[in-house]
Amino acid sequence: MEEKIAFKNLHSREYQGHKKKVHSVAWNCTGTKLASGSVDQTARVWHIEPHGHGKAKDIELKGHTDSVDQLCWDPKHADLIATASGDKTVRLWDARSGKCSQQAELSGENINITYKPDGTHIAVGNRDDELTILDVRKFKPIHRRKFSYEVNEIAWNMTGDMFFLTTGNVLAYPLLRPVDTLMAHTAGCYCIAIDPTGRYFAVGSADSLVSLWDISEMLCVRTFTKLEWPVRTISFNYTGDYIASASEDLFIDISNVHTGRTVHQIPCRAAMNSVEWNPKYNLLAYAGDDKNKYSADEGVFRIFGFESS
């Protein structure tokens, strides 16, 4: 049964802490902590009360010497988080202490990172379209593969036997040999999200469309057409009923996955870099290129989904 959300009764809260713009937001597996990665070379972990009104406590993760472009949580451990940075390192942190427990030096500027759903491996992509797979226990690279085409984002399916690259290529895992090439868009693909029920995945493209795919059939089921600029970031909510997508358009679109219709739009003041739904509640974190009145980066992210009191 699809759940209905009274979007009109919901509003956003702002969280401030970074000195420069926030590139990435990600929830931990229990939905109680949110991490943010910023151009200010730090990541922060925020303890978020889904129904609370208190000030969010945060802890700073310091050590990178370049922008923290993307981060992801261990899918099995609510306090372990991995960060990818332009300083060529990938770091593993304990969110309770704020200490870095592992570090790997890779060959290029890292721009994306994702965990395998069983928590055993981490995949990292860099600006030179090279993919590195790390064994989490030893924190050492076990595979390296350079691609001759642009790789913008990467994702495993829920079972971990397929690996997606947002060029429209699907690889078998762990051999990383091509299984399928999907032609859906007339321009480059920038982002990918896997629906939490494991039934669909979605791809956002420079042609401003979001395409929805049936994983078992590898067929495009529908497209979402509300945005007018290249789609930078997409995310499914925890039930798989809604998908949020964002770009340089000054709103985030929330559409019904089953009908393709827009159910709500969240106004924004700038281009968005990252949207991510909480894995347990209908809370959507989002961050973009917001500036203050002095034209400096605001360094904020927001969470939509709180009841307006």
Residue frames as qw, qx, qy, qz and C-alpha x, y, z in Angstrom:
[[0.000, 0.888, 0.459, 0.000, 0.00, 0.00, 0.00],
 [0.390, 0.434, -0.029, 0.812, 1.34, 3.37, -0.98],
 [0.298, -0.593, -0.502, 0.554, 1.39, 5.83, 1.88],
 [0.160, 0.827, 0.279, 0.461, 0.01, 9.33, 1.48],
 [0.466, -0.243, -0.289, 0.800, 1.99, 12.23, 2.93],
 [0.028, 0.934, 0.353, -0.043, 0.44, 15.59, 3.77],
 [0.622, 0.190, 0.027, 0.759, 3.30, 17.54, 2.16],
 [0.009, -0.756, -0.169, -0.633, 1.56, 20.89, 2.65],
 [0.614, -0.776, -0.072, -0.126, 1.86, 20.56, 6.46],
 [0.855, -0.214, 0.016, 0.472, 5.61, 20.03, 6.29],
 [0.150, 0.977, -0.147, 0.048, 8.44, 22.53, 6.36],
 [0.770, 0.348, -0.318, 0.430, 12.23, 22.75, 6.28],
 [0.540, -0.819, 0.065, 0.182, 14.78, 23.37, 9.01],
 [0.502, 0.769, -0.319, 0.235, 18.21, 24.83, 8.38],
 [0.843, -0.455, 0.046, 0.284, 21.47, 23.47, 9.84],
 [0.312, 0.898, -0.239, 0.196, 24.54, 25.68, 9.83],
 [0.784, -0.537, 0.236, 0.204, 28.11, 24.69, 10.59],
 [0.762, 0.167, 0.288, 0.555, 30.27, 24.59, 7.48],
 [0.172, -0.647, 0.086, 0.737, 32.33, 27.58, 6.32],
 [0.172, 0.316, -0.571, -0.738, 31.86, 26.82, 2.63],
 [0.722, 0.085, -0.192, -0.660, 29.22, 25.16, 0.50],
 [0.638, -0.154, 0.724, -0.211, 28.02, 21.65, 1.27],
 [0.309, 0.351, -0.719, -0.514, 28.58, 19.13, -1.54],
 [0.525, -0.051, -0.831, -0.175, 27.06, 16.00, -0.06],
 [0.520, -0.328, 0.443, -0.653, 24.55, 14.86, 2.57],
 [0.589, 0.045, -0.790, -0.160, 23.96, 11.25, 3.70],
 [0.703, -0.471, 0.174, -0.503, 21.93, 9.50, 6.43],
 [0.086, -0.346, 0.924, -0.140, 23.20, 6.59, 8.50],
 [0.308, -0.110, -0.898, -0.295, 21.41, 3.22, 8.35],
 [0.155, -0.464, -0.792, 0.365, 19.22, 3.92, 11.40],
 [0.040, 0.728, 0.422, 0.539, 18.19, 7.38, 10.18],
 [0.487, -0.790, -0.284, 0.240, 19.39, 9.07, 13.39],
 [0.394, -0.614, 0.219, 0.648, 22.51, 10.81, 12.07],
 [0.599, 0.781, 0.158, 0.081, 23.16, 12.91, 9.01],
 [0.603, -0.351, 0.240, 0.675, 26.63, 13.58, 7.62],
 [0.396, 0.910, 0.099, -0.080, 27.54, 16.58, 5.48],
 [0.720, -0.108, 0.248, 0.639, 30.69, 17.01, 3.38],
 [0.125, 0.956, 0.147, -0.221, 31.92, 20.43, 2.34],
 [0.582, 0.694, -0.105, 0.411, 34.35, 22.43, 0.23],
 [0.258, -0.861, 0.320, -0.300, 35.76, 23.63, 3.60],
 [0.432, 0.430, -0.778, 0.153, 37.69, 20.28, 3.75],
 [0.235, -0.142, 0.802, -0.531, 35.61, 18.90, 6.64],
 [0.445, -0.347, -0.733, -0.380, 32.71, 16.57, 7.13],
 [0.293, -0.248, 0.496, -0.779, 30.22, 16.98, 9.98],
 [0.324, -0.273, -0.901, -0.091, 27.94, 14.47, 11.66],
 [0.350, -0.265, 0.133, -0.888, 24.63, 15.75, 13.03],
 [0.003, 0.223, 0.940, -0.257, 22.41, 13.95, 15.50],
 [0.327, -0.152, -0.298, -0.884, 18.89, 14.54, 14.17],
 [0.280, 0.216, 0.802, -0.482, 15.76, 13.96, 16.24],
 [0.050, 0.319, 0.761, 0.563, 13.05, 13.05, 13.72],
 [0.245, -0.750, -0.548, -0.279, 10.32, 14.57, 15.89],
 [0.505, -0.537, -0.308, 0.602, 12.42, 16.70, 18.23],
 [0.184, 0.942, 0.166, 0.225, 12.78, 20.46, 18.27],
 [0.572, -0.719, 0.142, 0.368, 16.10, 20.78, 20.11],
 [0.228, 0.838, -0.434, -0.240, 19.27, 22.14, 18.56],
 [0.965, 0.212, -0.143, 0.058, 21.06, 19.43, 16.59],
 [0.539, -0.689, 0.421, 0.239, 24.39, 18.39, 18.09],
 [0.796, 0.585, -0.152, 0.038, 27.21, 17.99, 15.59],
 [0.700, -0.506, 0.363, 0.351, 30.78, 16.69, 15.54],
 [0.399, 0.823, -0.309, -0.263, 33.47, 17.79, 13.07],
 [0.922, 0.000, 0.278, 0.268, 35.58, 15.29, 11.10],
 [0.131, 0.935, -0.278, -0.176, 38.88, 17.04, 10.34],
 [0.687, -0.332, 0.562, 0.320, 41.88, 15.78, 8.41],
 [0.658, 0.528, 0.422, 0.333, 41.25, 16.10, 4.68],
 [0.310, -0.464, 0.143, 0.818, 43.33, 18.73, 2.87],
 [0.114, -0.022, -0.522, -0.845, 40.87, 19.30, 0.02],
 [0.586, -0.076, -0.047, -0.805, 37.13, 19.39, -0.57],
 [0.324, 0.048, 0.923, -0.201, 35.07, 16.48, 0.85],
 [0.324, 0.108, -0.489, -0.803, 33.05, 15.74, -2.28],
 [0.753, -0.193, -0.411, -0.476, 31.05, 12.71, -1.24],
 [0.158, -0.325, 0.819, -0.446, 30.50, 10.52, 1.79],
 [0.742, -0.150, -0.486, -0.437, 28.61, 7.35, 2.66],
 [0.555, -0.475, 0.521, -0.442, 27.77, 5.41, 5.80],
 [0.037, 0.153, -0.988, -0.004, 28.51, 1.76, 6.51],
 [0.581, -0.211, -0.431, -0.657, 25.16, 0.07, 5.70],
 [0.737, -0.281, -0.614, 0.034, 25.56, -2.28, 8.71],
 [0.535, -0.313, -0.420, 0.663, 27.07, 0.07, 11.29],
 [0.015, -0.912, -0.392, -0.121, 25.35, 3.30, 12.37],
 [0.335, -0.896, 0.095, 0.276, 28.58, 5.03, 13.48],
 [0.577, -0.246, 0.496, 0.601, 31.06, 4.30, 10.67],
 [0.452, 0.846, 0.169, -0.226, 31.34, 6.69, 7.77],
 [0.677, -0.002, 0.378, 0.632, 33.62, 6.89, 4.72],
 [0.170, 0.890, 0.053, -0.419, 34.63, 10.13, 3.00],
 [0.718, 0.308, 0.338, 0.525, 36.10, 10.77, -0.46],
 [0.123, -0.881, -0.019, 0.457, 38.14, 13.90, -1.08],
 [0.565, 0.814, -0.108, 0.075, 40.00, 15.79, -3.77],
 [0.220, -0.790, 0.571, -0.037, 43.16, 15.21, -1.69],
 [0.572, 0.349, -0.723, -0.170, 43.27, 11.67, -3.21],
 [0.010, 0.132, -0.911, 0.391, 42.50, 9.96, 0.10],
 [0.637, -0.406, -0.475, -0.452, 39.53, 7.95, 1.29],
 [0.011, 0.303, -0.702, 0.645, 39.03, 7.95, 5.04],
 [0.564, -0.436, -0.683, -0.161, 36.95, 5.88, 7.44],
 [0.089, -0.419, 0.374, -0.822, 35.71, 7.64, 10.59],
 [0.278, -0.412, -0.828, 0.260, 34.05, 6.75, 13.85],
 [0.116, -0.645, -0.296, -0.695, 31.17, 9.22, 14.15],
 [0.617, -0.705, -0.344, 0.062, 31.09, 8.90, 17.97],
 [0.617, -0.518, 0.014, 0.592, 34.64, 10.15, 18.53],
 [0.323, 0.926, -0.052, -0.187, 35.17, 12.07, 15.27],
 [0.377, -0.602, 0.632, 0.309, 38.45, 10.16, 14.82],
 [0.675, 0.513, -0.426, -0.315, 39.75, 8.79, 11.52],
 [0.811, -0.324, 0.481, -0.079, 40.35, 5.04, 11.93],
 [0.738, 0.108, 0.539, 0.393, 41.53, 4.11, 8.41],
 [0.231, 0.816, -0.149, -0.508, 42.97, 5.93, 5.44],
 [0.760, 0.171, 0.506, 0.371, 43.83, 4.91, 1.87],
 [0.012, 0.646, -0.297, -0.703, 45.83, 6.98, -0.61],
 [0.719, 0.454, 0.522, 0.065, 44.46, 6.52, -4.15],
 [0.577, 0.078, 0.382, 0.718, 45.66, 7.71, -7.55],
 [0.105, 0.425, 0.353, 0.827, 43.42, 10.70, -8.28],
 [0.234, -0.093, 0.284, -0.925, 40.95, 13.29, -7.01],
 [0.014, -0.298, -0.953, 0.055, 38.04, 11.30, -5.60],
 [0.290, -0.105, -0.112, -0.945, 34.55, 12.52, -6.46],
 [0.759, -0.225, -0.130, -0.597, 32.23, 9.67, -5.53],
 [0.046, 0.262, -0.912, 0.314, 32.00, 6.82, -3.07],
 [0.769, -0.191, -0.130, -0.596, 29.52, 4.10, -2.23],
 [0.381, -0.320, 0.829, -0.254, 29.33, 1.05, 0.06],
 [0.401, -0.048, -0.858, -0.317, 28.38, -2.42, -1.07],
 [0.619, -0.478, -0.156, -0.604, 25.07, -3.24, 0.71],
 [0.879, -0.309, -0.348, 0.101, 26.70, -5.98, 2.85],
 [0.357, -0.918, 0.171, -0.008, 29.31, -3.48, 4.11],
 [0.875, -0.204, 0.252, 0.360, 32.36, -5.48, 2.90],
 [0.560, 0.173, 0.321, 0.744, 33.57, -3.27, 0.04],
 [0.079, 0.810, 0.153, -0.560, 33.70, 0.42, -0.87],
 [0.603, 0.459, 0.402, 0.514, 33.78, 1.68, -4.46],
 [0.169, -0.749, -0.011, 0.641, 35.45, 5.02, -5.20],
 [0.602, 0.621, 0.344, 0.365, 35.41, 6.97, -8.47],
 [0.371, -0.537, 0.039, 0.756, 37.83, 9.75, -9.36],
 [0.296, 0.768, -0.022, -0.567, 38.01, 12.63, -11.85],
 [0.103, 0.487, -0.737, -0.457, 40.02, 10.49, -14.28],
 [0.833, 0.099, -0.201, -0.506, 37.15, 7.95, -14.59],
 [0.402, 0.256, -0.860, 0.183, 39.05, 5.35, -12.59],
 [0.779, -0.448, -0.119, -0.422, 37.14, 3.05, -10.29],
 [0.219, 0.368, -0.822, 0.376, 38.81, 1.57, -7.18],
 [0.786, -0.427, -0.332, -0.299, 37.25, -1.12, -5.00],
 [0.003, -0.540, 0.672, -0.507, 38.51, -1.22, -1.41],
 [0.628, -0.282, -0.720, 0.081, 38.27, -4.14, 0.99],
 [0.351, -0.809, -0.020, -0.471, 36.82, -2.46, 4.09],
 [0.857, -0.497, -0.058, 0.126, 38.53, -4.73, 6.63],
 [0.741, -0.113, 0.098, 0.654, 42.08, -4.19, 5.34],
 [0.122, 0.918, 0.099, -0.364, 41.21, -0.80, 3.78],
 [0.300, -0.404, 0.626, 0.596, 43.32, -1.70, 0.75],
 [0.578, 0.455, -0.252, -0.628, 42.41, -1.56, -2.98],
 [0.637, -0.048, 0.769, 0.032, 41.49, -4.97, -4.42],
 [0.557, 0.525, 0.549, 0.335, 40.37, -3.85, -7.92],
 [0.009, -0.605, 0.093, 0.791, 41.27, -0.90, -10.12],
 [0.500, 0.452, 0.658, 0.334, 39.62, -0.22, -13.45],
 [0.001, 0.432, -0.116, -0.895, 40.06, 2.80, -15.71],
 [0.505, 0.593, 0.625, -0.050, 37.18, 3.52, -18.07],
 [0.351, 0.098, 0.411, 0.836, 37.44, 5.18, -21.46],
 [0.139, -0.636, -0.460, -0.604, 34.20, 7.08, -20.87],
 [0.147, -0.447, 0.317, -0.824, 32.93, 9.54, -18.27],
 [0.495, -0.371, -0.778, 0.110, 31.81, 7.91, -15.01],
 [0.155, -0.570, 0.070, -0.804, 29.77, 10.36, -12.93],
 [0.557, -0.399, 0.458, -0.567, 28.21, 8.21, -10.25],
 [0.396, 0.180, -0.900, -0.031, 28.29, 4.59, -9.12],
 [0.647, -0.258, 0.336, -0.634, 25.94, 2.23, -7.24],
 [0.019, 0.065, -0.998, -0.016, 25.45, -1.40, -6.31],
 [0.599, -0.335, -0.460, -0.564, 22.07, -3.10, -6.52],
 [0.646, -0.563, 0.225, -0.463, 20.54, -4.36, -3.23],
 [0.989, -0.134, 0.061, 0.015, 22.01, -7.87, -3.57],
 [0.336, -0.771, 0.460, 0.283, 25.49, -6.62, -4.47],
 [0.709, 0.035, 0.619, 0.337, 25.89, -8.75, -7.62],
 [0.461, 0.672, 0.366, 0.449, 25.41, -5.86, -10.06],
 [0.360, -0.504, -0.050, 0.784, 27.26, -2.60, -10.27],
 [0.364, 0.823, 0.413, 0.140, 25.93, 0.46, -12.08],
 [0.379, -0.232, 0.116, 0.888, 27.93, 3.27, -13.68],
 [0.314, 0.765, 0.370, -0.423, 26.08, 6.38, -14.79],
 [0.081, 0.394, -0.583, -0.706, 27.11, 6.07, -18.36],
 [0.808, 0.178, -0.107, -0.552, 24.32, 3.57, -18.79],
 [0.553, 0.321, -0.769, 0.004, 26.56, 0.57, -18.14],
 [0.811, -0.433, 0.199, -0.339, 25.73, -2.32, -15.81],
 [0.351, 0.504, -0.782, 0.104, 28.59, -4.60, -14.70],
 [0.871, -0.303, -0.383, -0.061, 28.48, -8.00, -13.01],
 [0.174, -0.743, 0.522, -0.381, 30.15, -7.92, -9.59],
 [0.401, -0.791, 0.191, 0.421, 32.86, -8.88, -8.57],
 [0.705, 0.111, 0.449, 0.538, 34.25, -9.53, -12.08],
 [0.067, 0.701, -0.012, -0.710, 33.17, -6.07, -13.32],
 [0.208, 0.042, 0.735, 0.644, 32.35, -7.39, -16.77],
 [0.351, 0.091, -0.103, -0.926, 29.58, -5.65, -18.74],
 [0.301, 0.301, 0.888, -0.174, 26.11, -7.18, -18.46],
 [0.250, 0.765, 0.587, 0.093, 24.06, -4.50, -20.13],
 [0.191, -0.078, 0.067, 0.976, 24.20, -1.04, -21.66],
 [0.131, 0.703, 0.666, -0.213, 21.08, 1.04, -21.26],
 [0.175, 0.196, 0.284, 0.922, 20.20, 3.77, -23.70],
 [0.090, -0.702, -0.676, 0.206, 17.76, 6.14, -22.07],
 [0.100, -0.862, -0.135, 0.479, 19.03, 9.65, -22.43],
 [0.603, 0.742, 0.111, 0.271, 20.18, 11.98, -25.16],
 [0.123, 0.821, -0.384, 0.404, 22.94, 13.40, -22.97],
 [0.353, 0.288, -0.784, 0.423, 25.31, 12.34, -20.17],
 [0.681, -0.558, -0.446, -0.164, 23.93, 10.69, -17.02],
 [0.061, 0.657, -0.419, 0.624, 24.92, 12.40, -13.78],
 [0.332, -0.317, 0.667, -0.587, 23.32, 10.50, -10.91],
 [0.582, -0.093, -0.762, -0.268, 21.75, 7.17, -9.97],
 [0.425, -0.299, 0.561, -0.644, 19.61, 5.92, -7.09],
 [0.329, -0.077, -0.933, -0.126, 18.41, 2.42, -6.18],
 [0.591, -0.449, -0.129, -0.658, 14.88, 2.11, -4.80],
 [0.269, -0.435, 0.743, -0.432, 14.93, 0.60, -1.27],
 [0.864, 0.056, 0.348, -0.361, 12.52, -2.19, -2.26],
 [0.433, -0.309, 0.759, 0.376, 15.07, -3.30, -4.88],
 [0.603, 0.531, 0.595, -0.035, 12.54, -3.12, -7.69],
 [0.447, 0.864, 0.150, 0.178, 13.66, 0.01, -9.53],
 [0.508, -0.359, 0.021, 0.782, 16.59, 2.27, -10.10],
 [0.266, 0.928, 0.252, -0.070, 16.50, 5.82, -11.39],
 [0.614, 0.013, 0.195, 0.765, 18.96, 7.81, -13.48],
 [0.070, 0.912, 0.186, -0.358, 19.22, 11.60, -13.73],
 [0.690, 0.264, 0.357, 0.572, 20.65, 13.11, -16.88],
 [0.201, -0.301, 0.124, 0.924, 22.02, 16.29, -18.46],
 [0.081, -0.320, -0.636, -0.697, 18.93, 16.21, -20.73],
 [0.304, -0.217, 0.291, -0.881, 16.96, 17.27, -17.57],
 [0.801, -0.167, -0.348, -0.457, 15.01, 13.98, -17.43],
 [0.371, -0.359, 0.802, -0.301, 14.90, 11.34, -14.70],
 [0.680, 0.103, -0.598, -0.412, 14.29, 7.81, -16.02],
 [0.651, -0.317, 0.553, -0.411, 12.87, 4.99, -13.89],
 [0.488, 0.343, -0.768, -0.233, 14.00, 1.42, -14.66],
 [0.931, -0.242, 0.072, -0.265, 12.70, -2.00, -13.69],
 [0.228, -0.658, 0.715, 0.057, 15.83, -3.81, -12.42],
 [0.678, -0.023, 0.735, -0.013, 14.68, -7.34, -13.26],
 [0.679, 0.607, 0.408, 0.060, 13.68, -6.48, -16.84],
 [0.412, -0.295, 0.248, 0.826, 16.21, -3.67, -17.41],
 [0.169, 0.598, 0.581, 0.525, 13.40, -1.71, -19.04],
 [0.016, 0.047, -0.169, 0.984, 12.60, 1.98, -18.71],
 [0.007, -0.535, -0.828, 0.164, 9.16, 2.21, -17.05],
 [0.081, 0.923, 0.363, 0.096, 8.66, 5.99, -17.10],
 [0.465, 0.224, -0.119, 0.848, 10.36, 9.35, -17.09],
 [0.220, -0.797, -0.398, 0.396, 9.95, 12.38, -14.85],
 [0.467, 0.495, 0.309, 0.664, 10.02, 15.64, -16.79],
 [0.211, -0.917, -0.328, 0.090, 9.54, 18.50, -14.32],
 [0.461, -0.641, 0.164, 0.591, 13.10, 19.85, -14.23],
 [0.542, 0.838, 0.048, -0.038, 14.49, 22.12, -16.94],
 [0.075, 0.819, -0.567, 0.034, 18.20, 21.91, -16.07],
 [0.591, 0.273, -0.756, 0.074, 20.63, 18.95, -15.94],
 [0.803, -0.528, -0.138, -0.241, 19.63, 16.63, -13.08],
 [0.164, 0.662, -0.629, 0.374, 22.37, 16.66, -10.43],
 [0.045, -0.178, 0.864, -0.469, 20.93, 14.51, -7.65],
 [0.680, -0.214, -0.395, -0.579, 18.06, 12.06, -7.01],
 [0.034, -0.177, 0.877, -0.445, 16.83, 9.94, -4.08],
 [0.534, -0.356, -0.670, -0.373, 13.97, 7.52, -3.31],
 [0.480, -0.520, 0.344, -0.617, 12.10, 7.76, 0.01],
 [0.232, -0.330, 0.888, -0.220, 12.22, 4.77, 2.37],
 [0.688, 0.247, 0.593, -0.337, 9.01, 3.16, 1.09],
 [0.345, 0.001, 0.721, 0.600, 10.00, 3.59, -2.55],
 [0.261, 0.727, 0.633, -0.057, 6.80, 5.57, -3.27],
 [0.132, 0.981, 0.059, -0.131, 8.40, 8.96, -3.87],
 [0.744, 0.110, 0.104, 0.651, 11.45, 10.23, -5.70],
 [0.100, -0.924, -0.026, 0.369, 13.13, 13.59, -5.14],
 [0.708, 0.289, 0.247, 0.595, 15.19, 15.16, -7.93],
 [0.136, -0.920, -0.059, 0.364, 17.08, 18.45, -8.14],
 [0.657, 0.426, 0.226, 0.579, 19.19, 20.56, -10.49],
 [0.236, -0.006, -0.065, 0.970, 19.84, 24.25, -11.08],
 [0.305, -0.602, -0.496, -0.547, 16.07, 24.77, -11.11],
 [0.070, -0.366, 0.469, -0.801, 15.08, 26.71, -8.00],
 [0.773, -0.249, 0.201, -0.547, 12.97, 23.88, -6.58],
 [0.120, -0.212, 0.970, -0.001, 13.31, 20.22, -5.64],
 [0.668, -0.011, -0.380, -0.640, 10.71, 18.05, -7.37],
 [0.332, -0.110, 0.888, -0.299, 9.04, 15.27, -5.38],
 [0.595, 0.142, -0.453, -0.648, 7.11, 12.88, -7.63],
 [0.836, -0.097, 0.425, -0.334, 5.04, 9.76, -7.12],
 [0.202, -0.381, 0.842, 0.324, 7.09, 6.82, -8.42],
 [0.411, 0.270, 0.871, 0.004, 4.00, 4.85, -9.52],
 [0.389, 0.792, 0.454, -0.125, 2.18, 7.60, -11.41],
 [0.549, 0.257, 0.205, 0.768, 5.06, 9.88, -12.43],
 [0.059, -0.853, -0.298, -0.424, 3.11, 12.89, -11.14],
 [0.227, 0.345, -0.412, 0.812, 4.61, 15.70, -9.06],
 [0.475, -0.633, -0.611, 0.023, 3.18, 15.75, -5.52],
 [0.367, -0.884, -0.101, 0.272, 5.24, 18.59, -4.06],
 [0.594, 0.562, -0.115, 0.564, 7.95, 21.10, -4.88],
 [0.559, -0.665, -0.175, 0.463, 10.37, 22.48, -2.29],
 [0.322, 0.929, -0.035, 0.177, 11.53, 25.98, -3.22],
 [0.761, -0.292, 0.007, 0.579, 15.32, 26.58, -3.10],
 [0.015, 0.943, -0.053, -0.327, 17.49, 29.66, -3.47],
 [0.022, 0.697, -0.645, -0.312, 20.32, 28.03, -5.44],
 [0.713, 0.288, -0.601, -0.218, 21.39, 25.04, -7.52],
 [0.832, -0.429, 0.262, -0.234, 21.27, 21.80, -5.50],
 [0.202, 0.581, -0.788, -0.020, 24.26, 19.47, -5.02],
 [0.216, 0.041, -0.963, 0.154, 22.74, 16.65, -2.98],
 [0.662, -0.273, 0.048, -0.697, 19.32, 15.36, -1.90],
 [0.361, 0.093, -0.925, 0.073, 18.83, 12.28, 0.28],
 [0.697, -0.445, -0.202, -0.525, 15.78, 10.79, 1.98],
 [0.371, -0.453, 0.702, -0.405, 16.09, 9.33, 5.47],
 [0.325, 0.106, -0.917, -0.205, 15.97, 5.47, 5.45],
 [0.126, -0.305, -0.888, 0.321, 13.26, 5.30, 8.18],
 [0.093, 0.686, 0.470, -0.548, 11.23, 8.54, 8.05],
 [0.441, 0.716, 0.390, 0.376, 9.97, 10.97, 5.44],
 [0.251, -0.870, 0.096, 0.413, 12.71, 13.51, 6.03],
 [0.742, 0.547, 0.134, 0.363, 14.59, 14.83, 3.00],
 [0.447, -0.665, 0.138, 0.583, 18.04, 16.39, 3.50],
 [0.617, 0.663, 0.248, 0.343, 19.27, 18.74, 0.79],
 [0.419, -0.664, 0.126, 0.606, 22.24, 21.04, 0.20],
 [0.596, 0.692, 0.284, 0.293, 23.23, 23.44, -2.55],
 [0.526, 0.252, -0.005, 0.812, 25.20, 26.48, -3.60],
 [0.218, -0.895, -0.387, -0.039, 23.43, 28.89, -1.20],
 [0.408, 0.303, -0.178, 0.843, 25.05, 32.30, -0.71],
 [0.220, -0.657, -0.507, 0.512, 24.45, 34.85, 2.04],
 [0.215, 0.941, 0.247, -0.087, 23.77, 38.56, 1.42],
 [0.183, -0.815, 0.413, 0.363, 27.52, 39.20, 1.14],
 [0.756, 0.525, -0.327, -0.216, 27.73, 36.62, -1.72],
 [0.026, -0.484, 0.861, -0.158, 29.77, 34.23, 0.44],
 [0.527, -0.095, -0.827, -0.171, 28.96, 30.51, 0.72],
 [0.594, -0.530, 0.098, -0.597, 26.41, 29.88, 3.44],
 [0.205, 0.297, -0.902, 0.239, 27.60, 26.36, 4.26],
 [0.571, -0.048, 0.484, -0.661, 24.11, 25.20, 5.20],
 [0.204, -0.124, -0.901, -0.363, 21.96, 22.18, 4.52],
 [0.531, -0.116, 0.172, -0.822, 18.25, 21.82, 5.17],
 [0.033, 0.121, 0.992, -0.028, 15.90, 19.01, 6.10],
 [0.496, -0.088, -0.211, -0.838, 12.34, 19.01, 4.79],
 [0.563, -0.179, -0.790, -0.163, 9.66, 16.93, 6.45],
 [0.137, -0.143, -0.681, 0.705, 9.08, 18.46, 9.89],
 [0.084, -0.724, -0.680, -0.083, 5.48, 19.14, 10.90],
 [0.080, 0.452, -0.053, 0.887, 4.80, 22.85, 10.96],
 [0.247, -0.371, -0.749, 0.490, 3.75, 23.74, 14.46]]
